[in-house]
Amino acid sequence: MRACYLLASLLILVGLFSPVSAADRPNFILFIADDVSWNDFGCYGNETARTPNIDALASHGVKFTNAYLTASSCSPSRCSIVTGRYPHNNGPASELHRPLPDHLIKFPMLLQEAGYYTALAGKDHMPQDNANENAVWNDKRGTNVPGNSGGEGHWLDIVQKRPKDKPFFFWFAATDAHRGWDADRQWQEDNYGPKHQPEGVTVPPYLRDAPATRDDLASYYNEITRFDYYIGKVVAELKKQDAFDNTMIIVMADNGRPFPRAKTRVHDSGMKTPFVVSFPKDLAQPGRTCDQLVSAIDICPTILQLAGVNIPVQAQGVSFAKLLEDPQGKSARKLAFSEHNWHDYEAHGRSVRNGDGLLYVRNARPEKAWLGPADAVSSPSHQDLVAAKEDLTPAQADLFLQPRSGEELFDTNQDALQVQNLVGDPKYAKQLAEMRQAMDAWQTETGDSVPTDYTIDFYDRETGYTDRKTGQRIKGDRPYGDWAGKENNAAKINASGPK
């Protein structure tokens, strides 16, 4: 642990002598929604979503249309963002709820040591062995305040009470829109407007257009609107303090919506994230769209670069700062890799995307259906699909496909829903070979592996949290197995593989 902090201190000493002066250093706010898909904000064309504040940031900032997570799973995704590393390079933290090794650095610690005021408010879910959270966060608050358990209740207070003589980095993470739908019970119409109505929602093509599913989606959109409202409150306060122009704001999500064929999938419905960036002081042409590839592990090096702090050797991402100056410019990233490891159910899925719209998937557990997490399996939307199992579209039936192919290749430009597997199509033989080669190189260079003693299912595959035989709630307290990359000591590997 001591070596970790010595390394961090050395990095900061170098960073402090960068050309960026203290007076000019930008502020940063990272807004993270919980379980929200990329196309569930209004600015991405969703006609149901009421997200006026996020839409306003997009209209005066940069809207990224090809931003991808490294994991569509809560804690693995957040741990990947905060370290700038792929999940399997975070050791046991590649699996849900498991901790980061103590030698890895959470990048806000580097900002704090460089003189930034750092705060986390809302959902944390980034456990770490032997953690000294005070070295990472000057202020750390939870998810609940009276009348709001959505994780946003402390955001405004932190902005108002921050020390005005320091630049700041705030990690503002909602629990909206995680299941439980507490926004329905805590709705404040004067603040959020009327609730979304089932008859007005947009039903994704992976779900059935049925009453129970529409009710489910209306509650989901209520949580998104509450998340948006508090972003607006923070933005208004920044403008009041004359700090908005010098604050880089990122709005994103940790994984896809908590519905079937979204959360935990390596396909776009799970891994593609909304990614809106506002930074008035540094945007040459605000209100633009960027179609270049961006990965969630690129957030760490981008923020550190803009703050004038040296990027640690552990970071596997690449900065996208140049895309803020020229959203149509050439990206440093040509490939984006993602992975899915255990999240309620056993799994080992990998994917790689290129800038031409090709998506290649490798599945080491093809004998079983690729379900969503237990909260999605337990949902009315999932049960709607089960009830109509013999009368589903290909996009809906994909959820139950068993066995699956160990390889999948999709041309997302022609097949947005990713249901037409092109493996075996001679017209795509060259592209398939290239994507296989990229995946092979990435898995080898980053030390990925398929565990033999893997973590098994914690929950029922048909009914989720409820045991179908007894009707009782499943505790989910089975022992964990080994994690991906353990045999290769991947948590000590800093190589990024192809980019």
C-alpha positions in Angstrom: 0.0 0.0 0.0 2.9 2.4 0.9 4.4 1.8 -2.6 1.0 2.9 -4.1 1.1 6.2 -2.3 4.8 6.8 -3.1 4.0 6.3 -6.8 1.1 8.6 -6.6 3.1 11.3 -4.9 5.8 11.1 -7.5 3.3 11.4 -10.2 1.8 14.5 -8.6 5.2 16.2 -8.2 5.7 15.9 -11.9 2.1 17.0 -12.7 2.4 20.1 -10.6 5.1 21.5 -12.9 2.9 21.1 -16.0 2.0 24.2 -18.0 -1.5 24.3 -16.5 -1.5 26.9 -13.7 -3.7 26.5 -10.6 -5.8 29.5 -11.6 -6.6 28.0 -15.0 -7.2 24.5 -13.9 -10.6 23.3 -15.0 -13.3 21.8 -12.7 -14.9 18.4 -13.4 -18.3 16.8 -12.7 -19.0 13.2 -13.7 -22.8 12.5 -13.6 -23.4 8.7 -13.7 -26.9 7.3 -14.1 -27.6 3.8 -12.8 -28.9 1.3 -15.3 -29.8 3.7 -18.2 -29.3 2.8 -21.9 -27.7 5.1 -24.4 -30.9 5.9 -26.3 -33.0 6.8 -23.2 -32.3 10.5 -23.2 -34.2 13.0 -25.4 -31.1 14.3 -27.1 -30.5 10.7 -28.5 -33.9 10.8 -30.1 -36.0 9.2 -27.5 -39.5 10.8 -27.7 -40.6 9.4 -24.3 -37.7 10.7 -22.1 -38.1 14.1 -20.5 -34.5 15.1 -20.0 -34.5 18.9 -20.8 -31.3 19.6 -18.7 -29.2 16.9 -20.3 -30.6 17.9 -23.7 -29.5 21.5 -23.0 -26.0 20.4 -22.2 -25.9 18.4 -25.4 -27.1 21.3 -27.5 -24.3 23.5 -26.2 -21.7 20.7 -25.8 -20.7 17.5 -27.6 -22.9 14.5 -27.9 -20.9 11.3 -28.4 -22.7 8.6 -30.4 -20.1 5.8 -30.1 -19.2 5.7 -26.5 -18.9 2.3 -24.9 -18.5 0.9 -21.4 -16.0 -1.8 -20.6 -18.6 -3.7 -18.5 -22.4 -3.5 -18.4 -22.4 -4.4 -14.8 -22.6 -2.0 -11.8 -19.4 -2.3 -9.7 -17.1 -3.7 -12.5 -18.1 -0.7 -14.7 -17.5 1.9 -12.0 -14.2 0.3 -10.9 -13.1 0.4 -14.5 -13.9 4.1 -14.9 -12.2 5.1 -11.6 -9.0 3.2 -12.4 -8.9 3.6 -16.2 -8.5 -0.2 -16.5 -10.3 -3.1 -18.1 -12.4 -5.1 -15.6 -10.2 -8.3 -15.7 -7.2 -6.1 -15.1 -8.9 -5.0 -11.9 -8.6 -8.5 -10.4 -11.7 -9.7 -8.5 -13.4 -6.4 -9.1 -14.2 -7.7 -12.6 -17.1 -9.5 -10.9 -20.1 -7.8 -9.2 -19.5 -6.5 -5.6 -15.9 -7.7 -5.4 -13.1 -5.4 -4.4 -10.3 -3.7 -6.2 -6.8 -4.8 -5.2 -5.1 -2.3 -2.9 -2.2 -1.5 -5.3 -4.5 0.2 -7.8 -5.1 3.9 -7.7 -8.5 5.6 -8.0 -7.7 8.6 -10.2 -9.5 11.2 -8.0 -6.7 10.6 -5.4 -4.2 12.0 -7.9 -6.4 15.1 -8.4 -6.8 15.5 -4.6 -3.0 15.4 -4.2 -2.6 17.9 -7.0 -4.8 20.4 -5.0 -8.3 19.5 -6.2 -11.2 19.3 -3.8 -12.8 15.9 -4.5 -16.3 14.7 -3.5 -18.4 11.6 -4.1 -22.1 11.8 -3.5 -24.6 9.1 -4.3 -23.8 5.6 -5.3 -20.2 4.4 -4.6 -20.0 0.7 -5.4 -16.3 0.8 -5.9 -15.0 -1.4 -3.0 -11.2 -1.7 -2.5 -9.0 -3.8 -0.2 -7.4 -1.8 2.6 -8.9 1.4 1.2 -8.1 4.8 2.6 -11.1 6.7 1.1 -10.0 9.9 2.8 -7.1 10.0 0.4 -9.5 9.8 -2.5 -12.4 12.0 -1.4 -12.4 15.2 0.7 -16.2 14.7 1.1 -18.1 11.5 0.7 -21.9 11.2 1.1 -24.5 8.5 0.6 -27.6 8.1 -1.4 -30.5 9.1 0.8 -32.0 12.4 2.0 -35.6 12.9 3.2 -37.9 12.4 0.3 -35.3 11.2 -2.2 -33.3 7.9 -2.2 -32.3 8.4 -5.8 -28.7 9.4 -4.9 -29.0 13.0 -6.0 -29.9 14.7 -2.7 -26.5 15.9 -1.7 -25.3 17.2 -5.0 -26.4 20.8 -4.7 -25.2 21.1 -1.1 -21.7 20.0 -2.1 -21.5 22.5 -4.9 -22.7 25.3 -2.7 -20.4 24.5 0.2 -17.2 23.7 -1.8 -14.1 25.7 -1.0 -14.0 28.4 -3.6 -10.2 28.7 -3.7 -9.7 25.2 -5.1 -10.6 23.5 -8.4 -12.9 20.6 -7.9 -13.7 17.1 -9.1 -17.2 15.7 -8.2 -18.3 12.1 -8.8 -22.1 12.5 -8.7 -23.7 9.0 -9.1 -27.4 8.5 -8.9 -29.2 5.2 -8.0 -31.8 6.3 -10.6 -32.8 4.3 -12.6 -32.0 1.1 -10.7 -35.0 -1.1 -10.0 -37.1 -0.6 -7.0 -38.7 2.4 -8.7 -38.6 4.6 -5.6 -39.2 7.7 -7.7 -42.8 6.6 -8.1 -43.3 6.7 -4.3 -41.3 9.9 -3.9 -42.6 11.8 -6.8 -42.6 15.6 -6.6 -44.7 16.9 -9.4 -43.8 20.6 -8.8 -40.2 19.7 -9.5 -40.3 16.8 -12.0 -43.5 17.5 -13.8 -46.2 14.8 -14.4 -45.3 11.2 -14.2 -44.7 9.3 -17.4 -47.8 7.4 -18.5 -47.7 3.8 -19.8 -49.5 4.6 -23.0 -46.9 7.2 -23.9 -43.7 5.2 -23.4 -41.3 4.0 -26.2 -41.1 0.2 -26.0 -37.7 -1.0 -27.1 -37.8 -3.7 -29.8 -36.3 -6.3 -27.4 -39.4 -6.1 -25.2 -43.1 -7.0 -25.8 -45.6 -4.1 -26.2 -47.7 -5.4 -23.3 -49.4 -3.5 -20.4 -47.1 -4.8 -17.6 -44.1 -3.9 -19.7 -45.4 -0.4 -20.4 -46.0 0.1 -16.7 -42.5 -1.0 -16.0 -41.0 1.4 -18.5 -43.1 4.4 -17.3 -41.6 3.9 -13.8 -38.1 3.6 -15.4 -38.5 6.9 -17.2 -39.7 8.6 -14.0 -36.3 7.8 -12.5 -34.5 9.2 -15.5 -36.4 12.5 -15.3 -35.6 12.8 -11.6 -31.9 12.3 -12.4 -32.2 15.0 -15.1 -33.8 17.4 -12.7 -30.9 17.4 -10.2 -28.4 17.8 -13.0 -30.3 21.0 -13.8 -30.1 22.2 -10.2 -26.3 21.7 -10.2 -25.9 23.5 -13.6 -27.9 26.4 -12.3 -25.7 26.7 -9.2 -22.5 26.6 -11.3 -23.8 29.4 -13.4 -24.7 31.4 -10.3 -21.2 30.9 -9.0 -19.7 31.8 -12.5 -18.1 28.4 -12.5 -20.0 26.7 -15.4 -17.8 27.8 -18.3 -14.7 26.3 -16.6 -16.3 23.1 -15.6 -16.2 20.0 -17.7 -19.4 18.0 -17.2 -19.8 14.4 -18.4 -23.2 12.7 -18.3 -23.2 8.9 -18.8 -24.5 5.7 -17.3 -22.8 2.7 -15.7 -24.6 0.1 -17.8 -27.7 -0.5 -19.9 -31.3 -0.4 -18.7 -32.4 -3.0 -16.1 -34.5 -4.8 -18.6 -34.1 -8.0 -20.7 -31.4 -7.8 -23.4 -29.8 -4.7 -22.0 -27.9 -4.7 -18.7 -25.0 -7.2 -18.7 -25.0 -7.7 -22.4 -21.9 -6.9 -24.5 -24.1 -5.9 -27.4 -25.0 -2.2 -28.0 -28.2 -2.5 -25.9 -26.1 -3.1 -22.8 -22.6 -1.6 -23.5 -23.3 1.5 -25.5 -23.7 4.5 -23.1 -25.0 8.0 -23.5 -22.1 10.4 -23.3 -22.7 14.1 -23.2 -19.8 16.5 -22.6 -20.2 20.2 -21.7 -17.1 22.3 -21.3 -17.9 25.8 -22.6 -14.4 27.2 -22.0 -12.7 24.5 -24.0 -15.1 23.7 -26.8 -14.2 25.3 -30.1 -17.6 24.6 -31.7 -20.3 23.7 -29.1 -23.5 21.9 -30.1 -21.8 19.2 -32.2 -22.0 15.4 -32.5 -19.0 13.2 -32.3 -19.1 9.8 -34.0 -15.6 8.7 -33.0 -15.1 5.7 -30.7 -14.7 6.5 -27.0 -14.3 4.0 -24.1 -15.1 4.5 -20.5 -11.5 3.8 -19.6 -10.6 7.0 -21.6 -12.2 9.2 -18.9 -9.4 8.8 -16.5 -6.5 9.9 -18.8 -8.7 12.7 -20.3 -9.5 14.3 -17.0 -5.9 14.0 -15.7 -4.5 15.4 -18.9 -6.8 18.4 -18.8 -6.0 18.9 -15.1 -2.3 18.9 -15.7 -1.7 15.8 -13.8 0.5 13.0 -15.1 -1.4 9.8 -16.1 -0.4 6.8 -14.1 1.1 3.8 -15.9 -1.8 1.6 -14.7 -4.2 3.5 -17.0 -5.1 1.6 -20.2 -7.3 4.2 -21.8 -6.4 7.1 -24.2 -7.4 10.7 -23.8 -10.2 12.0 -26.0 -9.4 15.7 -25.2 -8.6 16.4 -28.9 -12.1 15.4 -29.8 -13.5 18.3 -27.7 -11.6 20.7 -29.9 -12.6 18.9 -33.1 -15.4 16.3 -32.7 -15.0 15.3 -36.4 -11.2 14.9 -36.1 -9.3 11.7 -36.0 -9.7 9.6 -32.8 -6.8 8.0 -31.0 -9.0 4.9 -30.6 -9.7 2.6 -33.4 -11.1 -0.3 -31.3 -13.3 -0.5 -28.2 -13.2 -3.6 -26.0 -15.8 -4.7 -23.5 -16.4 -7.7 -21.3 -19.0 -9.4 -19.1 -18.1 -11.6 -16.1 -20.2 -12.9 -13.3 -23.2 -10.8 -12.4 -25.7 -12.9 -10.6 -25.1 -15.7 -13.2 -22.0 -17.3 -14.6 -20.6 -15.6 -17.6 -17.5 -14.9 -19.7 -18.4 -12.7 -22.7 -16.0 -10.4 -24.7 -16.6 -7.9 -27.5 -14.7 -5.6 -29.7 -16.0 -2.8 -32.0 -14.3 -0.9 -34.7 -15.0 2.5 -36.2 -16.8 1.0 -39.2 -19.6 -0.4 -37.2 -18.5 -4.0 -36.9 -19.1 -5.8 -33.6 -17.4 -9.1 -32.7 -18.5 -11.2 -29.7 -16.7 -14.1 -28.1 -18.7 -16.2 -25.6 -17.0 -18.8 -23.4 -20.3 -19.9 -22.0 -22.3 -20.5 -25.2 -24.2 -23.5 -23.7 -26.4 -21.2 -21.6 -28.8 -18.4 -22.5 -27.4 -14.9 -22.1 -29.8 -13.7 -19.5 -29.9 -10.2 -17.9 -29.2 -9.9 -14.2 -31.6 -11.3 -11.6 -33.4 -8.0 -11.2 -34.3 -8.0 -14.9 -35.2 -11.7 -14.8 -37.5 -11.0 -11.9 -39.2 -8.1 -13.7 -42.7 -7.9 -15.3 -41.0 -7.2 -18.6 -39.1 -10.4 -18.5 -42.2 -12.4 -17.5 -44.1 -10.8 -20.4 -41.5 -12.4 -22.7 -41.7 -15.7 -21.0 -45.5 -15.8 -21.3 -45.2 -15.3 -25.1 -42.1 -17.4 -25.6 -43.5 -19.1 -28.7 -44.5 -15.8 -30.4 -41.5 -13.5 -30.2 -39.6 -11.5 -32.8 -35.9 -12.5 -33.4 -34.8 -9.6 -31.2 -37.0 -10.7 -28.3 -36.3 -14.4 -28.8 -32.5 -13.8 -28.6 -32.8 -13.6 -24.8 -33.7 -17.3 -24.6 -31.3 -18.6 -27.3 -29.6 -21.7 -26.0 -27.1 -22.8 -26.9 -25.6 -19.7 -28.5 -22.8 -19.4 -30.9 -19.4 -19.1 -29.4 -18.7 -16.3 -31.9 -20.9 -13.6 -33.3 -20.2 -10.9 -35.8 -22.6 -8.0 -36.6 -22.6 -5.1 -39.0 -24.4 -2.6 -36.8 -24.8 -0.2 -39.8 -27.1 -2.8 -41.4 -28.3 -4.6 -38.3 -28.9 -2.1 -35.5 -30.6 -4.8 -33.3 -27.7 -7.2 -33.7 -29.6 -10.4 -34.4 -28.1 -11.4 -37.8 -24.9 -13.3 -37.0 -22.5 -13.0 -39.9 -20.0 -15.6 -38.8 -19.8 -18.0 -41.7 -20.9 -15.3 -44.3 -18.1 -15.3 -46.9 -18.7 -11.6 -47.6 -17.4 -10.9 -44.1 -14.6 -13.4 -44.0 -11.9 -10.8 -44.1 -13.5 -8.6 -41.4 -14.1 -11.6 -39.2 -10.4 -12.6 -39.4 -9.4 -9.1 -38.5 -11.7 -8.9 -35.5 -10.6 -12.3 -34.3 -7.0 -11.2 -34.5 -7.7 -8.0 -32.5 -9.6 -10.0 -29.8 -6.8 -12.6 -29.6 -4.2 -9.8 -29.2 -6.2 -8.0 -26.6 -6.9 -11.1 -24.5 -3.2 -12.2 -24.7 -1.6 -8.8 -24.0 -3.9 -7.9 -21.1 -3.8 -11.3 -19.5 -7.4 -12.3 -19.9 -8.4 -15.9 -19.2 -11.5 -18.1 -18.7 -11.6 -19.3 -15.1 -11.8 -23.0 -14.5 -13.1 -22.7 -11.0 -15.6 -20.0 -11.9 -18.3 -18.3 -9.9 -21.6 -20.1 -10.5 -25.2 -18.8 -10.7 -26.5 -17.2 -7.5 -30.1 -17.0 -8.6 -32.8 -18.9 -10.5 -32.5 -18.6 -14.3 -36.3 -18.6 -14.8 -37.6 -16.6 -11.9 -34.6 -14.5 -10.7 -34.7 -13.8 -7.0 -37.4 -16.3 -6.3 -36.8 -20.0 -6.2 -39.2 -21.5 -8.7 -39.5 -24.8 -6.7 -40.1 -23.3 -3.2 -41.4 -19.8 -4.0 -39.0 -18.4 -1.5 -36.6 -15.5 -1.9 -33.1 -16.8 -2.7 -30.4 -15.4 -0.5 -27.7 -15.5 -3.1 -24.9 -16.3 -0.7 -22.9 -18.9 -2.6 -19.1 -18.7 -2.6 -17.3 -16.8 -5.3 -14.9 -18.6 -7.6 -11.9 -17.4 -9.5 -12.0 -14.3 -11.7 -11.0 -13.8 -15.3 -7.2 -13.2 -15.6 -6.3 -14.5 -12.1 -4.0 -17.2 -13.5 -2.1 -14.6 -15.5 -2.0 -12.1 -12.6 -3.8 -9.7 -14.9 -4.3 -7.1 -12.0 -0.6 -6.4 -12.3 -0.6 -6.1 -16.1 -0.7 -2.5 -17.5 -0.6 -3.3 -21.2 -3.7 -2.1 -23.0 -3.7 -4.3 -26.0 -4.8 -2.9 -29.4 -6.6 0.5 -29.2 
